[in-house]
């Protein structure tokens, strides 16, 4: 009875306790140790506490190439020689991919070696607290070791991979792909990011995966890779909404000016600017009502949206613009197609447009390029509308 009570008292101690035999085999570990490391005793100490050298070299404790440098092993040897208790402060341990510092006291008792981890309780609770906090984060987080095997994943990462944590931990991306836990698209993006991180020490990229926009940040830490992905889908969608005309679905004037500024700022040559007006929209609104006018605006937006060779914008009430990077022959061919699509609508009254098209001169300002193209638009309207002039 006394032995049972004593065992329970030791098991419930706040400090972690490990009992070793003279060959450094773990004979007993109390509750705090089992929670922190493993409940599977009868292992050599280094294997039980997951010494990084035993993992990297896939070897037993006391048989790795770096055992001679091991502070813990050397301290135990000194203990055997002197029988004097030894203290070690700030000893590094690997816990689920994270290196933490632990202090411990080592003593000799009746041919048994006792390891007392004096601050393990607080560390264990701290790690669990941090793990719970990271699991609540919407950011996707994971850590890979030097072999690119997952050692930590938070709940958001589990949800992205659509599997359980234990199906990810201690596997690399190729194993997850072969097990159908991730698809080929995600696999390639993970590998690309890891390769860049190992080469440069860091990696930043915005990727799109399953209709989500993710800002991926990776950093090389302790020969492994720490990754934090922030979901910026709502931010990107908000920016799109701010740059999109609600009625037509085209980009708006704000985006048009921004794109023009980029062309001129970065000296991007080979672009044509098109200015487009719907013919007689004011008369259409006055005679048939604004609902019909809106219908004509929507239809023109639909046709321009389908024209993949260019980018189009609604810049005002009946005013539109386009930026096209094609040669002059193909610009003409593209607008011939737009006019053909309008002619085939069979609307009454017809939906027609007037267009002026001019090559953007990167040596001139936005105002100068706009004014020169606007002159061509004016000529098209003066010549009877329903036409385009390409300079």
ROBA-909359 format. One record per residue: residue number from 1; x, y, z of N, C-alpha, C in turn. Coordinates in steps of 0.001 Angstrom, whole numbers. Example, Ala and Ser with C-alpha at 12.3 -4.5 7.8 and 13.67 -1.06 7.14 Angstrom:
<pts>
 seq      nX      nY      nZ     caX     caY     caZ      cX      cY      cZ
   1   13190   -5690    7800   12300   -4500    7800   13200   -3300    7800
   2   12850   -2250    7080   13670   -1060    7140   12900      30    7870
</pts>
This chain:
<pts>
 seq      nX      nY      nZ     caX     caY     caZ      cX      cY      cZ
   1     828   -1212       0       0       0       0     859    1256       0
   2    1895    1253     866    2763    2424     951    3465    2665    -380
   3    3869    1568   -1050    4545    1708   -2342    3610    2315   -3386
   4    2347    1914   -3354    1359    2452   -4307    1156    3937   -4077
   5    1008    4291   -2787     816    5706   -2449    2035    6528   -2868
   6    3228    5979   -2569    4468    6669   -2916    4587    6850   -4435
   7    4226    5801   -5183    4279    5874   -6643    3352    6945   -7180
   8    2151    7047   -6588    1193    8058   -7017    1690    9462   -6694
   9    2299    9609   -5515    2832   10914   -5142    3924   11362   -6110
  10    4816   10428   -6465    5886   10754   -7417    5305   11077   -8790
  11    4295   10296   -9167    3697   10477  -10494    3042   11844  -10635
  12    2516   12389   -9529    1798   13659   -9577    2684   14869   -9282
  13    3979   14633   -9103    4878   15759   -8839    4877   16744  -10009
  14    5021   18027   -9676    5030   19048  -10731    6314   18998  -11548
  15    7425   18563  -10906    8668   18395  -11648    8650   17070  -12392
  16    9316   17048  -13543    9415   15798  -14288   10547   14931  -13750
  17   10304   13618  -13668   11313   12694  -13151   11540   11550  -14138
  18   12808   11246  -14383   13184   10076  -15179   14183    9253  -14355
  19   13967    7964  -14300   14893    7053  -13616   15580    6195  -14675
  20   16931    6197  -14642   17725    5428  -15605   18516    4351  -14875
  21   18803    3262  -15582   19789    2325  -15037   21182    2768  -15472
  22   22204    2021  -15115   23581    2457  -15402   23891    2477  -16899
  23   23060    1773  -17697   23254    1774  -19155   22456    2875  -19852
  24   21867    3743  -19047   21072    4889  -19539   19780    4465  -20234
  25   19214    3359  -19789   17898    2940  -20273   16844    3517  -19337
  26   15789    4085  -19908   14723    4703  -19116   13875    3605  -18479
  27   13915    3559  -17135   13127    2554  -16412   11776    3105  -15972
  28   11747    4398  -15679   10514    5003  -15170   10487    6475  -15569
  29    9295    6952  -15887    9075    8378  -16152    7746    8754  -15533
  30    7733    9831  -14764    6466   10196  -14125    5524   10896  -15123
  31    4354   11269  -14646    3274   11751  -15522    3698   12949  -16362
  32    4381   13929  -15735    4779   15126  -16465    5728   14794  -17613
  33    6633   13861  -17348    7567   13449  -18407    6825   12725  -19519
  34    5919   11828  -19145    5178   11067  -20170    4348   11993  -21045
  35    3787   13033  -20438    3009   14000  -21214    3901   14792  -22162
  36    5113   15031  -21712    6018   15878  -22487    6748   15107  -23577
  37    7225   13902  -23244    8004   13126  -24200    7229   11919  -24733
  38    7062   10894  -23902    6414    9662  -24367    6098    8775  -23168
  39    5145    7886  -23328    4856    6903  -22278    5587    5586  -22550
  40    6315    5545  -23672    7012    4323  -24083    8421    4310  -23490
  41    8566    3732  -22296    9873    3666  -21633   10681    2488  -22190
  42   11700    2051  -21415   12595     963  -21850   13335    1308  -23145
  43   13611    2583  -23304   14434    3049  -24411   15679    3706  -23844
  44   16722    3795  -24662   17872    4582  -24263   17464    6037  -24134
  45   18103    6763  -23227   17689    8120  -22894   17571    9019  -24127
  46   18605    9016  -24975   18596    9894  -26151   17438    9616  -27083
  47   17079    8336  -27253   15946    7988  -28114   14623    8370  -27467
  48   14566    8238  -26135   13324    8550  -25424   13006   10040  -25488
  49   14033   10868  -25287   13784   12308  -25290   13928   12915  -26688
  50   14057   12029  -27691   14105   12449  -29103   15267   13393  -29370
  51   16451   12969  -28968   17667   13719  -29278   17767   13912  -30779
  52   18047   15140  -31211   18065   15452  -32638   19103   14625  -33394
  53   20232   14302  -32740   21275   13515  -33406   20806   12096  -33698
  54   20046   11509  -32778   19541   10151  -33011   18513   10139  -34140
  55   17760   11250  -34270   16744   11340  -35329   17409   11530  -36687
  56   18340   12496  -36763   19008   12807  -38032   19795   11610  -38544
  57   20545   10932  -37633   21385    9805  -38044   20659    8464  -37977
  58   19391    8505  -37531   18598    7279  -37407   19388    6218  -36628
  59   19849    6632  -35452   20755    5779  -34682   20302    5726  -33226
  60   20954    4845  -32478   20673    4727  -31048   21495    5753  -30270
  61   20992    6095  -29112   21720    6951  -28180   23072    6320  -27860
  62   24120    7153  -27741   25499    6758  -27468   26197    6156  -28682
  63   25520    6165  -29850   26138    5614  -31058   26203    6616  -32209
  64   25779    7851  -31980   25832    8844  -33053   27227    9453  -33132
  65   27494   10144  -34226   28815   10754  -34436   29042   11949  -33513
  66   27972   12455  -32875   28102   13653  -32046   27867   13380  -30567
  67   27827   12108  -30191   27583   11779  -28782   28672   12335  -27861
  68   29905   12442  -28388   30999   12969  -27579   30798   14426  -27212
  69   29939   15140  -27962   29671   16551  -27689   28437   16750  -26807
  70   27770   15653  -26451   26499   15756  -25733   26712   16201  -24285
  71   26146   17327  -23917   26291   17871  -22565   25680   16920  -21534
  72   24512   16384  -21849   23812   15505  -20909   24596   14225  -20663
  73   25090   13628  -21741   25855   12387  -21618   27144   12604  -20830
  74   27829   13706  -21117   29083   13990  -20414   28854   14296  -18935
  75   27728   14948  -18643   27414   15246  -17240   27112   13968  -16466
  76   26419   13026  -17105   26119   11749  -16447   27409   10959  -16203
  77   28360   11014  -17148   29648   10346  -16949   30381   10924  -15736
  78   30314   12258  -15645   30952   12922  -14503   30279   12527  -13190
  79   28936   12386  -13247   28174   11964  -12073   28619   10575  -11611
  80   28816    9657  -12542   29227    8296  -12208   30601    8278  -11545
  81   31458    9196  -11990   32820    9225  -11445   32873    9839  -10046
  82   32048   10858   -9791   32134   11596   -8529   30984   11322   -7567
  83   29854   10828   -8103   28625   10607   -7326   28041   11901   -6780
  84   28564   13031   -7240   28042   14330   -6822   26937   14784   -7773
  85   25852   15266   -7202   24738   15740   -8035   25210   16840   -8978
  86   24630   16850  -10147   25004   17820  -11178   23762   18603  -11612
  87   23984   19872  -11949   22897   20708  -12475   23241   21177  -13885
  88   22242   21163  -14739   22397   21683  -16108   21318   22729  -16342
  89   21741   23898  -16763   20794   24967  -17073   20704   25174  -18580
  90   19505   25488  -19016   19262   25857  -20423   19738   24791  -21409
  91   19365   23555  -21142   19650   22465  -22071   18569   22438  -23150
  92   18998   22340  -24414   18018   22400  -25516   17365   21049  -25732
  93   16027   21076  -25836   15266   19881  -26177   14358   20190  -27355
  94   14139   19160  -28177   13260   19311  -29336   11871   18799  -28966
  95   10891   19691  -29004    9510   19293  -28705    8623   19654  -29876
  96    8251   18646  -30645    7354   18824  -31795    7872   19907  -32742
  97    9176   19832  -33059    9739   20758  -34025   10214   22068  -33446
  98    9996   22300  -32152   10422   23548  -31525   11496   23242  -30487
  99   12564   24046  -30521   13638   23876  -29547   13360   24765  -28343
 100   13382   24143  -27150   13109   24886  -25924   14229   24598  -24925
 101   14417   25496  -23978   15447   25339  -22952   14848   24751  -21676
 102   15520   23739  -21119   15056   23086  -19895   16230   22998  -18913
 103   15941   23217  -17635   16951   23039  -16588   16667   21736  -15847
 104   17726   20995  -15479   17501   19745  -14767   18621   19458  -13769
 105   18276   18644  -12791   19205   18207  -11765   19406   16702  -11934
 106   20664   16254  -11900   20980   14838  -12092   21651   14320  -10820
 107   21123   13220  -10303   21690   12660   -9067   21805   11141   -9177
 108   22601   10559   -8275   22879    9123   -8255   22250    8535   -7003
 109   21508    7428   -7133   20864    6833   -5965   20740    5319   -6163
 110   21500    4573   -5359   21397    3101   -5387   21571    2544   -6796
 111   22610    2970   -7487   22921    2523   -8842   21910    2996   -9893
 112   21014    3861   -9484   20066    4450  -10446   20398    5929  -10652
 113   20173    6394  -11852   20419    7802  -12180   19065    8507  -12245
 114   18930    9581  -11477   17665   10307  -11394   17806   11653  -12117
 115   16950   11898  -13073   16902   13178  -13772   15654   13919  -13330
 116   15841   15074  -12736   14707   15882  -12280   14641   17169  -13115
 117   13580   17288  -13874   13381   18457  -14748   12635   19514  -13936
 118   13367   20518  -13475   12824   21417  -12463   11767   22383  -12973
 119   11758   22704  -14273   10771   23668  -14780    9915   23088  -15889
 120    9858   21753  -15934    9134   21100  -17027    7647   21385  -16997
 121    7077   21461  -15809    5628   21700  -15685    5235   22994  -16365
 122    5968   24079  -16053    5646   25371  -16650    5857   25365  -18150
 123    6945   24693  -18583    7208   24632  -20024    6125   23851  -20748
 124    5722   22747  -20150    4685   21930  -20785    3388   22719  -20937
 125    3019   23412  -19861    1794   24216  -19918    1937   25367  -20900
 126    3142   25957  -20966    3373   27064  -21897    3250   26598  -23338
 127    3865   25443  -23635    3804   24912  -24999    2366   24589  -25381
 128    1637   23974  -24445     242   23662  -24732    -580   24929  -24918
 129    -275   25949  -24127    -978   27226  -24277    -703   27834  -25641
 130     581   27859  -26039     940   28412  -27342     312   27596  -28473
 131     297   26279  -28306    -305   25417  -29324   -1800   25711  -29474
 132   -2484   25906  -28335   -3909   26225  -28393   -4146   27574  -29060
 133   -3278   28545  -28748   -3398   29866  -29358   -3211   29772  -30868
 134   -2178   29045  -31307   -1910   28920  -32747   -3004   28142  -33451
 135   -3615   27194  -32742   -4727   26446  -33337   -5946   27332  -33575
 136   -6066   28399  -32784   -7195   29320  -32957   -6924   30374  -34025
 137   -5669   30480  -34448   -5314   31480  -35460   -5866   31083  -36830
 138   -6323   32060  -37572   -6789   31818  -38936   -5620   31637  -39900
 139   -4419   32091  -39480   -3228   31891  -40303   -2861   30415  -40338
 140   -2358   29973  -41473   -1895   28598  -41639    -437   28542  -41203
 141    -111   27668  -40243    1252   27594  -39715    1743   26151  -39722
 142    3005   25983  -40117    3627   24670  -39966    5140   24823  -39868
 143    5775   23795  -39313    7238   23756  -39226    7715   22421  -39758
 144    8734   22458  -40632    9358   21249  -41164   10788   21163  -40651
 145   11253   19945  -40400   12625   19776  -39935   13592   19797  -41118
 146   14859   19480  -40848   15884   19539  -41899   15642   18528  -43012
 147   14846   17501  -42741   14483   16507  -43764   13164   16853  -44450
 148   12645   18076  -44153   11394   18587  -44720   10192   17730  -44333
 149   10285   17122  -43157    9133   16405  -42610    8402   17334  -41640
 150    7080   17274  -41658    6279   18146  -40804    6439   17740  -39340
 151    6794   18725  -38502    6922   18485  -37069    5842   19218  -36274
 152    5268   20238  -36883    4153   20942  -36244    3232   21491  -37323
 153    1935   21344  -37120     926   21983  -37975    -190   22486  -37069
 154    -710   23678  -37349   -1846   24146  -36555   -3159   23729  -37218
 155   -4265   24058  -36583   -5562   23583  -37049   -5911   24124  -38427
 156   -5519   25377  -38718   -5810   25950  -40036   -5081   25192  -41138
 157   -3880   24714  -40845   -3135   23902  -41810   -3825   22557  -42029
 158   -4292   21970  -40944   -5025   20695  -41033   -6257   20858  -41929
 159   -6961   21971  -41760   -8160   22212  -42563   -7822   22434  -44029
 160   -6685   23088  -44310   -6259   23276  -45701   -5942   21940  -46348
 161   -5234   21078  -45621   -4868   19771  -46152   -6048   18791  -46135
 162   -7072   19106  -45317   -8270   18271  -45226   -7947   16854  -44748
 163   -7144   16787  -43672   -6848   15498  -43047   -6520   15742  -41586
 164   -6174   14690  -40851   -5896   14814  -39429   -4420   15145  -39189
 165   -4137   15699  -38001   -2757   16070  -37669   -1822   14869  -37740
 166   -2260   13740  -37189   -1371   12585  -37146   -1121   11984  -38529
 167   -1909   12418  -39526   -1661   11997  -40902    -628   12895  -41591
 168    -276   14009  -40942     686   14965  -41500    2037   14869  -40802
 169    2016   14806  -39464    3243   14839  -38669    4178   13687  -39055
 170    5483   14017  -39183    6549   13071  -39535    6448   12558  -40969
 171    5687   13248  -41804    5650   12942  -43241    6138   14158  -44025
 172    6707   13907  -45212    7066   15021  -46090    5982   15176  -47158
 173    6147   16179  -48023    5090   16486  -48996    4885   15366  -50011
 174    5963   14693  -50375    5822   13592  -51334    4992   12462  -50735
 175    5210   12180  -49457    4421   11141  -48788    2954   11550  -48676
 176    2699   12848  -48428    1317   13334  -48359     650   13267  -49724
 177    1424   13550  -50779     881   13451  -52138     547   12007  -52476
 178    1459   11092  -52170    1229    9671  -52460      50    9127  -51668
 179    -186    9698  -50477   -1315    9254  -49657   -2609    9984  -49969
 180   -2577   10834  -51019   -3753   11610  -51448   -4263   12578  -50373
 181   -3345   13024  -49503   -3726   14032  -48513   -3640   15441  -49093
 182   -2739   15632  -50074   -2662   16903  -50801   -2680   16601  -52292
 183   -3075   17589  -53100   -3116   17367  -54544   -1824   17859  -55202
 184   -1714   17612  -56509    -504   17945  -57255    -216   19437  -57262
 185   -1276   20246  -57336   -1101   21709  -57377    -459   22211  -56085
 186   -1014   21806  -54941    -469   22237  -53651     936   21679  -53449
 187    1141   20436  -53871    2461   19807  -53730    3542   20632  -54430
 188    3276   21020  -55671    4269   21776  -56448    4551   23142  -55815
 189    3524   23771  -55277    3713   25090  -54664    4484   24985  -53344
 190    4220   23909  -52598    4976   23691  -51364    6455   23446  -51664
 191    6733   22627  -52668    8114   22312  -53044    8828   23564  -53544
 192    8157   24363  -54362    8762   25592  -54884    9148   26526  -53737
 193    8243   26698  -52775    8516   27565  -51636    9665   27050  -50787
 194    9687   25733  -50541   10757   25142  -49737   12115   25306  -50420
 195   12149   25068  -51729   13408   25191  -52483   13965   26605  -52396
 196   13100   27601  -52598   13526   28996  -52513   13983   29358  -51106
 197   13294   28823  -50095   13651   29122  -48705   15018   28558  -48357
 198   15280   27317  -48764   16569   26691  -48460   17710   27395  -49195
 199   17422   27918  -50404   18462   28605  -51182   18725   30013  -50666
 200   17658   30738  -50320   17776   32165  -49997   17561   32496  -48525
 201   17094   31529  -47749   16833   31775  -46336   15434   32251  -46045
 202   14713   32661  -47076   13336   33137  -46885   12596   33070  -48220
 203   11268   33201  -48146   10422   33126  -49350    9109   33832  -49073
 204    8706   34695  -49979    7419   35382  -49875    6718   35359  -51222
 205    5462   34934  -51230    4714   34849  -52487    3221   34803  -52185
 206    2439   35464  -53026     984   35344  -52937     554   34275  -53929
 207    -128   33246  -53435    -602   32164  -54301   -2122   32079  -54227
 208   -2709   31493  -55252   -4151   31237  -55269   -4372   29731  -55272
 209   -5138   29261  -54294   -5398   27825  -54176   -6821   27620  -53701
 210   -7591   26869  -54487   -8997   26574  -54175   -9774   27857  -53851
 211   -9633   28844  -54745  -10342   30122  -54658   -9948   30948  -53438
 212   -8828   30595  -52826   -8301   31379  -51705   -6990   32031  -52123
 213   -6802   33279  -51732   -5549   33986  -51979   -4744   33957  -50680
 214   -3545   33371  -50743   -2730   33187  -49549   -1393   33908  -49694
 215   -1075   34723  -48704     231   35378  -48646    1180   34458  -47869
 216    2070   33787  -48603    2922   32750  -48017    4263   33355  -47615
 217    4641   33147  -46357    5934   33610  -45848    6658   32425  -45221
 218    7839   32104  -45746    8635   31002  -45214   10006   31521  -44804
 219   10545   30934  -43720   11858   31341  -43221   12625   30106  -42757
 220   13915   30091  -43070   14765   28982  -42649   15170   29195  -41196
 221   14789   28258  -40325   15074   28358  -38892   15552   26999  -38385
 222   16688   26990  -37679   17223   25749  -37089   17309   24626  -38126
 223   17769   24969  -39340   17892   24027  -40461   16546   23473  -40931
 224   15457   23995  -40397   14125   23622  -40859   13443   24820  -41500
 225   12144   24698  -41750   11398   25767  -42407   10141   26082  -41608
 226   10021   27340  -41226    8801   27833  -40584    7971   28541  -41636
 227    6698   28199  -41722    5801   28796  -42718    4577   29382  -42033
 228    4244   30609  -42416    3007   31252  -41981    2298   31786  -43223
 229    1082   31320  -43463     283   31753  -44615    -925   32544  -44120
 230   -1071   33757  -44608   -2197   34597  -44234   -3206   34620  -45379
 231   -4447   34336  -45057   -5507   34372  -46065   -5884   35824  -46344
 232   -5582   36288  -47567   -5871   37681  -47933   -6978   37741  -48996
 233   -7800   36688  -49037   -8870   36622  -50042   -9815   37807  -49930
 234  -10247   38110  -48706  -11204   39205  -48521  -10573   40539  -48902
 235   -9307   40706  -48572   -8607   41949  -48925   -8521   42125  -50434
 236   -8168   41047  -51142   -8068   41116  -52604   -9437   41340  -53225
 237  -10450   40633  -52698  -11805   40826  -53224  -12299   42250  -52982
 238  -11933   42818  -51815  -12321   44199  -51521  -11660   45168  -52491
 239  -10382   44895  -52807   -9684   45739  -53781  -10312   45618  -55164
 240  -10718   44387  -55518  -11383   44193  -56810  -12700   44950  -56859
 241  -13454   44876  -55754  -14736   45601  -55716  -14511   47100  -55840
 242  -13429   47586  -55224  -13140   49022  -55275  -12713   49460  -56665
 243  -12270   48498  -57505  -11784   48830  -58847  -12733   48354  -59945
 244  -13926   47899  -59559  -14852   47302  -60531  -16132   48121  -60631
 245  -16571   48336  -61857  -17867   48991  -62098  -18980   47971  -61868
 246  -19894   48296  -60980  -20923   47332  -60563  -21834   46942  -61723
 247  -22213   47886  -62546  -23201   47627  -63607  -22636   46738  -64710
 248  -21426   47036  -65166  -20882   46337  -66340  -19931   45200  -65985
 249  -19393   45211  -64765  -18397   44210  -64397  -17008   44524  -64918
 250  -16857   45632  -65630  -15541   46054  -66105  -14798   46785  -64986
 251  -13495   46966  -65186  -12759   47821  -64270  -13279   49256  -64369
 252  -13061   50038  -63298  -13565   51412  -63284  -12471   52420  -63634
 253  -12814   53708  -63536  -11876   54769  -63902  -10624   54760  -63018
 254  -10801   54458  -61744   -9666   54405  -60818   -8623   53407  -61301
 255   -9066   52221  -61702   -8135   51192  -62175   -7530   51595  -63524
 256   -8321   52250  -64366   -7828   52698  -65669   -6651   53661  -65504
 257   -6807   54652  -64636   -5740   55625  -64411   -4511   54939  -63813
 258   -4732   53990  -62885   -3636   53253  -62269   -2855   52456  -63309
 259   -3567   51766  -64209   -2898   50975  -65245   -2148   51857  -66238
 260   -2715   52984  -66590   -2029   53926  -67483    -758   54454  -66822
 261    -849   54786  -65547     323   55296  -64822    1451   54272  -64801
 262    1107   52990  -64628    2121   51936  -64598    2812   51794  -65950
 263    2041   51878  -67025    2621   51775  -68370    3638   52884  -68596
 264    3283   54099  -68214    4161   55241  -68431    5332   55251  -67454
 265    5082   54856  -66206    6138   54870  -65186    7231   53862  -65492
 266    6827   52674  -65961    7792   51611  -66188    8170   51450  -67657
 267    7814   52453  -68482    8207   52492  -69899    7826   51217  -70659
 268    6597   50778  -70462    6116   49569  -71131    5576   49939  -72518
 269    6271   49473  -73535    5923   49855  -74899    4985   48842  -75541
 270    4396   49248  -76666    3577   48345  -77476    2099   48342  -77130
 271    1633   49294  -76319     224   49343  -75927    -547   50351  -76788
 272   -1809   50029  -77045   -2737   50959  -77684   -3802   51364  -76668
 273   -4187   52619  -76720   -5275   53145  -75901   -6496   53345  -76769
 274   -7631   52814  -76316   -8905   52991  -77021   -9882   53733  -76110
 275  -10504   54788  -76650  -11569   55503  -75941  -12873   55232  -76677
 276  -13894   54820  -75910  -15145   54311  -76487  -16330   55067  -75900
 277  -17244   55485  -76760  -18517   56074  -76322  -19675   55277  -76898
 278  -20715   55030  -76064  -21962   54484  -76630  -22678   55620  -77358
 279  -23081   55379  -78591  -23754   56413  -79390  -25163   56670  -78866
 280  -25478   57946  -78686  -26858   58396  -78402  -27444   57808  -77116
 281  -26601   57552  -76097  -27131   56974  -74863  -28078   57949  -74150
 282  -27778   59231  -74214  -28645   60219  -73572  -30046   60192  -74184
 283  -30132   60145  -75526  -31437   60075  -76202  -32160   58773  -75853
 284  -31386   57680  -75723  -31977   56379  -75375  -32616   56446  -73990
 285  -31915   57063  -73035  -32450   57201  -71680  -33689   58085  -71650
 286  -33652   59157  -72411  -34791   60093  -72438  -36020   59474  -73084
 287  -35820   58687  -74143  -36950   58146  -74910  -37464   56805  -74380
 288  -36564   56002  -73791  -36962   54647  -73395  -36787   54379  -71899
 289  -36155   55323  -71189  -35939   55157  -69747  -34551   54613  -69425
 290  -34116   54839  -68216  -32756   54459  -67815  -32565   52952  -67682
 291  -33647   52216  -67458  -33500   50764  -67387  -33013   50189  -68709
 292  -33541   50739  -69814  -33081   50270  -71128  -31647   50724  -71366
 293  -31340   51952  -70930  -29968   52434  -71058  -28996   51548  -70290
 294  -29414   51136  -69077  -28574   50231  -68295  -28381   48892  -69000
 295  -29418   48440  -69671  -29327   47177  -70411  -28269   47272  -71506
 296  -28217   48405  -72196  -27238   48605  -73264  -25826   48671  -72678
 297  -25692   49339  -71521  -24392   49420  -70862  -23906   48036  -70417
 298  -24808   47259  -69837  -24456   45904  -69403  -24030   45038  -70571
 299  -24758   45132  -71684  -24445   44303  -72849  -23089   44667  -73434
 300  -22777   45955  -73523  -21467   46349  -74023  -20376   45836  -73074
 301  -20620   45944  -71761  -19660   45419  -70791  -19438   43933  -70973
 302  -20503   43197  -71249  -20401   41743  -71453  -19543   41427  -72670
 303  -19757   42159  -73765  -18987   41920  -74999  -17514   42270  -74795
 304  -17250   43390  -74137  -15857   43785  -73906  -15160   42823  -72944
 305  -15889   42320  -71963  -15308   41356  -71016  -14881   40069  -71709
 306  -15605   39710  -72766  -15292   38488  -73513  -14114   38677  -74450
 307  -13686   39907  -74635  -12555   40199  -75521  -11273   40068  -74712
 308  -10682   38895  -74750   -9582   38563  -73847   -8268   39246  -74198
 309   -8150   39761  -75439   -6864   40343  -75830   -6593   41694  -75175
 310   -7607   42323  -74607   -7421   43639  -74026   -8035   43745  -72643
 311   -7759   44865  -71970   -8367   45174  -70680   -9265   46382  -70874
 312  -10522   46282  -70406  -11493   47347  -70667  -12042   47910  -69363
 313  -12477   49164  -69453  -12889   49923  -68281  -14125   50756  -68625
 314  -14999   50945  -67636  -16045   51951  -67761  -15563   53175  -66985
 315  -15313   54261  -67696  -14693   55433  -67079  -15694   56544  -66769
 316  -16928   56415  -67261  -17953   57427  -67005  -19313   56877  -67378
 317  -20320   57760  -67533  -21676   57313  -67849  -21742   56472  -69110
 318  -21424   57073  -70274  -21428   56334  -71541  -20017   56156  -72073
 319  -19033   56401  -71225  -17634   56394  -71658  -16909   55135  -71180
 320  -16166   54546  -72095  -15391   53337  -71822  -13979   53543  -72347
 321  -13074   52693  -71906  -11694   52743  -72396  -11156   51327  -72491
 322  -10122   51171  -73294   -9455   49875  -73424   -7964   50065  -73564
 323   -7200   49137  -73008   -5745   49106  -73171   -5398   47759  -73782
 324   -4728   47806  -74931   -4491   46593  -75708   -3016   46507  -76081
 325   -2420   45348  -75881   -1016   45156  -76284    -967   44173  -77449
 326   -1218   44687  -78639   -1181   43926  -79882    -556   44797  -80953
 327    -181   44189  -82075     261   45030  -83184    -964   45664  -83850
 328    -716   46632  -84715   -1802   47431  -85284   -2804   46559  -86051
 329   -2303   45571  -86782   -3179   44698  -87569   -4138   43930  -86664
 330   -3613   43401  -85569   -4458   42626  -84656   -5398   43506  -83835
 331   -4992   44761  -83576   -5908   45699  -82914   -7132   45932  -83798
 332   -6894   46153  -85093   -8012   46339  -86037   -8894   45097  -86087
 333   -8259   43914  -86134   -9019   42667  -86185   -9886   42500  -84936
 334   -9333   42880  -83776  -10071   42748  -82517  -11307   43646  -82517
 335  -11140   44911  -82922  -12292   45822  -82918  -13283   45499  -84020
 336  -12813   44921  -85114  -13769   44416  -86113  -14679   43366  -85483
 337  -14104   42524  -84628  -14890   41498  -83952  -15884   42093  -82964
 338  -15481   43145  -82257  -16389   43813  -81317  -17571   44424  -82051
 339  -17289   45104  -83153  -18375   45725  -83929  -19287   44673  -84547
 340  -18723   43551  -84952  -19556   42471  -85496  -20490   41921  -84426
 341  -19987   41749  -83209  -20820   41262  -82117  -21952   42232  -81816
 342  -21688   43532  -81875  -22731   44535  -81647  -23768   44519  -82765
 343  -23320   44371  -84005  -24247   44351  -85144  -25161   43135  -85108
 344  -24696   42061  -84507  -25488   40824  -84455  -26523   40821  -83327
 345  -26563   41882  -82522  -27496   41925  -81397  -28947   42113  -81836
 346  -29112   42800  -82915  -30468   43074  -83422  -31305   43841  -82391
 347  -30657   44820  -81725  -31363   45672  -80763  -32113   46779  -81505
 348  -33204   47238  -80910  -33964   48361  -81484  -34226   49400  -80383
 349  -33606   50576  -80476  -32650   51007  -81512  -31328   50268  -81366
 350  -30494   50270  -82429  -29239   49515  -82393  -28307   50028  -81297
 351  -27520   49101  -80746  -26449   49460  -79808  -25187   49656  -80638
 352  -24754   50903  -80765  -23553   51212  -81548  -22583   52028  -80692
 353  -21344   52005  -81108  -20301   52741  -80386  -19407   53486  -81369
 354  -18738   54501  -80845  -17696   55206  -81587  -16399   55060  -80812
 355  -15295   54820  -81540  -14033   54498  -80883  -12880   55251  -81539
 356  -12020   55785  -80706  -10740   56313  -81159   -9618   55489  -80572
 357   -8640   55084  -81424   -7566   54189  -80978   -6228   54783  -81387
 358   -5317   54898  -80408   -4019   55496  -80675   -2942   54754  -79891
 359   -1752   54616  -80471    -658   53943  -79772    -155   54827  -78640
 360      33   54233  -77462     496   55000  -76302    1967   55362  -76488
 361    2258   56635  -76329    3626   57145  -76421    4171   57298  -74994
 362    5129   56444  -74621    5610   56444  -73235    6425   57699  -72915
 363    6758   58482  -73928    7491   59729  -73681    6544   60875  -73346
 364    5256   60633  -73519    4257   61665  -73249    3519   61355  -71945
 365    2820   62343  -71427    2084   62183  -70177     754   61478  -70423
 366     122   61102  -69317   -1221   60512  -69406   -2192   61466  -70095
 367   -2162   62739  -69720   -3072   63734  -70301   -2855   63866  -71798
 368   -1589   63896  -72211   -1282   64045  -73647   -1763   62826  -74437
 369   -1516   61620  -73917   -1978   60404  -74602   -3502   60372  -74670
 370   -4149   60754  -73571   -5621   60746  -73531   -6176   61741  -74533
 371   -5606   62948  -74561   -6119   64004  -75436   -6006   63591  -76910
 372   -4855   63005  -77296   -4661   62603  -78695   -5654   61511  -79106
 373   -5921   60587  -78182   -6888   59510  -78489   -8305   60065  -78513
 374   -8598   61010  -77644   -9922   61626  -77595  -10241   62383  -78889
 375   -9222   62954  -79517   -9418   63628  -80806   -9877   62634  -81863
 376   -9288   61435  -81858   -9696   60394  -82809  -11133   59954  -82548
 377  -11509   59858  -81270  -12889   59507  -80916  -13853   60569  -81433
 378  -13486   61813  -81266  -14339   62913  -81736  -14533   62840  -83250
 379  -13456   62499  -83975  -13556   62372  -85442  -14494   61230  -85817
 380  -14427   60128  -85104  -15306   58988  -85394  -16765   59380  -85191
 381  -17049   60131  -84144  -18423   60577  -83880  -18878   61579  -84959
 382  -17957   62450  -85363  -18288   63468  -86360  -18544   62835  -87727
 383  -17885   61685  -87966  -18020   61008  -89262  -19269   60135  -89355
 384  -20142   60219  -88376  -21395   59482  -88438  -21556   58406  -87401
 385  -20601   58298  -86492  -20671   57331  -85379  -20600   55899  -85891
 386  -20808   54930  -84984  -20811   53499  -85309  -19566   53103  -86111
 387  -18409   53577  -85655  -17157   53283  -86353  -15981   53493  -85404
 388  -14805   53056  -85858  -13611   53343  -85074  -12505   53865  -85982
 389  -11679   54713  -85420  -10525   55252  -86131   -9274   54795  -85406
 390   -8405   54107  -86140   -7158   53564  -85606   -5998   54331  -86203
 391   -5254   55015  -85391   -4125   55821  -85877   -2881   54949  -85986
</pts>
